[in-house]
Amino acid sequence: MYFKKFTVEDEPRIQNYLLTEDQLLYTASPREVIKIEDCERHPILAMDEDLFVTFFVLHEGKDPLDFLGTEHDILLRSFSTDVRYEGRGYATKVLEKIPSYVQENFPHIKRIILALDEGNERARALYIKQGYTDTELRMAGRTSNLHILQYSFV
């Protein structure tokens, strides 16, 4: 399992990535995410050998501040697993690797934050199991209230 920063050569992989309507209730499609041109967003493909199994974005700058963060925070967003590979432990493996990836590639970061839709209990349990904690902070989201979770390096 390794992480690969998105490049234009990955476009065919992104186009073949499948999410269900249920998944899209809680996350953005990688196809939509890569259209956003922003140097503070870092789209990442999680690969198992040649298989593109999981997608996420690490977002620095202003957006983490909008989620009650600081300049030492990075926002984990648009996390998903291709429906064809769900139930195989990929999300767990990726979440286990993200903290070391962040520390290696963004050494100034002290905390990973994420906003999780209320009602997405399956994802909440997974994040908590991987060391994220609920900050008890809530925000209004586009479809529901958001729970702010964090993974702190300090």
N, C-alpha and C positions, 0 to 999 in steps of 0.2 A: 504494500500500500504506500503510495507516495502522492504528493501534491504537485500540481502543475499550474502555474499562472496561465490564465487564458491568453491566447494569441489568436490572430485572425486565421491561422491554420487549423484552429480547433472549431471553427464555425460548423463543419459537418457533424462533429460530435454533438455540439449544442443543438443542432436541428433535429438530431435523432433521439435526444433525451426525452423520456416520457414521464409525465406527471398526470395523475388522475384529477378529476374535478374536485374531489375531496381534498387532495393535497393543495390544489390551487386556492382553496379557501384560506389557507394559512401561510402560503409562501408565494413569491413571485417566480414566474417561469424564467429559467436561464436565458431563453430567447429574448425576453423583454429586458432583462437586466443588462445584457451586454450591449444593448442599444444606447444605454445611458453613458455618455462620454463624460467622465469625471476622473481626473488623475488621482483623486483620493479614494476611489473605489478599486478594490483589488479582487476581481473574480477569480475563483480557484476551482480547478477540477480535481477531484480525488479519484485517483486511478488505482485499480487492482490489475497489475500488469498492463494489458491493453484495454481493459474495460473501464469506461467512464461511468462510475457508480454514484458519486455524490457531488453536489455543487454547493458552493457557498461564496459569500462576499465578505471581505474584511474591509471596513470603511473607516478611514481616519477623518480628521478635520471637523467641520461644522456639524454634520449629522449626529455624531455621538454626543455632542453638546446638547442637541435637541432632546436627547434621551437622558438628560440629567447627568451627563458625563463631564469629563475634563479633557484637557489636551493630552493627558496620559492614558486615555481610554481608546479602545478600538471597538467598533460595533460589528458584531457578527450578524449577518442578515442573509435572507434568501437561502437558508439552509434547506436542502432537500436531497432525497435519494430517488433515483430513477425507479419507477414502480416495478420494473422487471427484476430489480435486485433488492427489493425490500425484504425484510425478515431474515437476512443473512448476516446480520451483525455489522454491516458497513457503517451505519450512522454512529454506532458505539465506537468503532475503531477510529473513525474520523474525529469524533469529539475528543477521544483520548489524545490524538496527535496535534490538535489545534493549539493548545497552550505552548508546547515546545516550538511549533512552527512560528507562532507569534513572537516568542522570546528571541528566536534566532533571526527573524526577518524584520522585526520591529522592536529593537531593544529598548526604546524609550517608553514602551507601553507597560503600564502597571496593572491594567484591568481590561478584561473582555466583557462587554455588556451586550445584552440582546433584549429585544422586546418580543414577548410571546403573547399571542392572542388568548384571551380568556376562553376557556373551554377546550383548549388543546392540551388536555391532560396527559396524553400519551407522550408528547414531546416534552412537557414539563417534567415528567418523571424521568425521562432519559437524561435531560440536562442536569437535574438534581443528582442523579446517580453518578454523573461524570464530574461532580465537584462544583457545579454552579449553585449559587444561593439566591433565594428570592430576596430582593432588597426591600420588599413590602411597598415599593413605589408603584403607582398605577398611572396610566396615561390614557387619554382617549385615542383610539385607533380608527382606521377607516371603516371597520365593520364591527369592532367590539373594543372593550377595554383591553389595554395591554399591561402585562405584568413585566416589570423590569428585573431581569436576572443578571448576575455577575459572576465572573471567575476572576479572583484577585490573585496577583502574584506576590503581594506583600503581606 
